[in-house]
Amino acid sequence: MGATTLWTRDQVAARILTGDTLIVYHGHLLNIPKKWLDAHPGGSLALLHYVGRDATDEIEANHQDDTLKLIPRYSIGRVELTDGVWAPFVPPIMTGWVRRRASGANHDVWFKEALEVYSTEDTKFTPSSSILLKENTAHTTDLSGPSLASLQPPPTPLSLKQQARQSAAYRKLHKRIIDAGLYKTRYFTGYGPEVARYLLLASTSAYAYSHSWFIASAIFLGLFWHQLVFTAHDLGHMGVTHNWTYDRIIATIIADYIGGLSIGWWVQNHNVHHLVTNHPTHDPDIEHMPFFAISPAFLDSLWSSYYKRTMKLDAFAKFLLRVQHKIFYLVMAFARFNLYANSYTYLYQKAFDTKRARGGWWAWRMEVAGIAFFWVWFGRVLYGCGSWQMALAYLLVSHAVTSPLHVQIVLSHFSMPTGDLGPVESFPHRQMRTTTDVICAEPIEFIHGGLHLQVTHHLFPRLPRHNLRRASALVKQFAKEEGLTYAEFGFVDGNFEVLDTLRHVAEQVKIMGTVAKVEAKEAIEKKMDATDARFGLGGKDKVNGVHASRVIETTF
């Protein structure tokens, strides 16, 4: 079909049900071929979460102008709008449907990896519009695929027209950001002081190490990592040179060679987080079972569409979640080790992945070489400590020093709503609803790497971080005009908010445990009553409050 074809909503639905990846962009219907779906630099999930939806804002917020110029080639026509607005579908991935290669065949079929759970009540954690997922334990290929009914969004309190109006206002704001030159990187005034700080911290660590001041060296090395990761973050968003290849090479040197972490894993993980922020079954940045659960929804053993596993509420998880608010900072002190695990799992899986992401194999090979290089030089540092006790202390201290970074990251989302308001919700509404800033004085904002302005960063992820403060003033004006809340609180208050959130869920886990004990006791009582009836005994035949049947059984 040519670019002049007009697609009705029913026709779009029919094509989605056959397996096509269709996304609406500026009124055009884009048909994403499987080859590009597999090779998308941001991962396939970044596209699958917008099947049947208008992704104009998300696409423009996350792509360079050069990339945007290529998008029209995927257009297969325009979509039929109602009052100028596209009524979105629920993407199949959000109801547990994925496409997989059929066994012994060369084509993909629908596979039901998870079962959708619709809310039966309207609460802030599970509003009536939410769809959560639980693992499909049958693990069988379902050739029927999703239905037209499964593509229809549940009822939502949001107005489609109002969300469309906020989206239009956001695009005007985006133009103001561009016209103000805020996408231009300030290399000397922005990154100049940053580079000087990196060199100072690294050289101080090396100096202390040369004098056998190992703990001091470990502290400064941790501070070096803590600060350096902010630039890796910018590069992952193509926010420095604005060239994918250049930014990826520099990011790999920083993240993999110096920090021992995979930038490829981080980009894929972080892109999904930016698109489905704070969704319990889709956002990997809030999926930390068994250590943390920031919503009672997690207590239902949800399925993660990112990690492809069930976040089980087993005995171990219950034990940790009961005290999660008490062990929060302890876990944060070791959070970097979890990043290693995620990084190396990603690189291992990519070794057997036949999909060719942008950059081909060179990016993966460069990362693997970088990880090997990191452990050679850092291993040599640990070996030079003289004893295994001091080496262990150096390892733990250097990693614990980076923990404020992990605390800061979770402050921006852990205390914010996790309820799913459905595909009707606009990009700006979702980002401002689920994200908060950490108030910080300008002279010390380098401690937060400038990323304390998370609301503005989530609305404009490619924006150079040194320009976020100027942009946030425009965003606050936008929020006021559109009746949206620009959430922000101080670092201390933010910590209390997070701890309160964790404490609330911990209390829910304790209540569940109490209820389970009561139910178990009642079940035992019923069993005993049944046994008593079998022996022809009644409640009056209890001996010192013990069922007569139990007395009889113990005397046989």
Secondary structure, 3 states (H helix, E strand, C coil): CCCCCEECHHHHHHHHHCCCEEEEECCEEEEECHHHHHHCCCCCHHHHCCCCCECHHHHHHHCCHHHHCCHHHHEEEEECCECCECCCCCCHHHHCEEEEECCCCCCEEEEECEEEEECCCCCCCCCCCCEEEEECCCCCECCCCCCCHHHCCCCCCCCHHHHHHHHHHHHHHHHHHHHCCCCCCCHHHHHHHHHHHHHHHHHHHHHHHHCCCHHHHHHHHHHHHHHHHHHHHHHHCCCCCCCHHHHHHHHHHHHHHHCCCCHHHHHHHHHHHHHCCCCCCCCHHHCCCCCCCCCHHHHHCCEECCCCEECCCCHHHHHHHCCCCCCHHHHHHCHHHHHHHHHHHHHHHHHCCCCCCCCHHHHHHHHHHHHHHHHHHHHHHHHCCCCHHHHHHHHHHHHHCCHHHHHHHHHCCCCCCCCCCCCCCCHHHHHHHHCCEEECCHHHHHHHCCCCCHHHHHHCCCCCHHHHHHHHHHHHHHHHHHCCCCCEEEHHHHHHHHHHHHHHHHHHHHHHHHHHHHHHHHHHHHHHHHHHHHCCCCHHHCECCECHHHHHHHHC
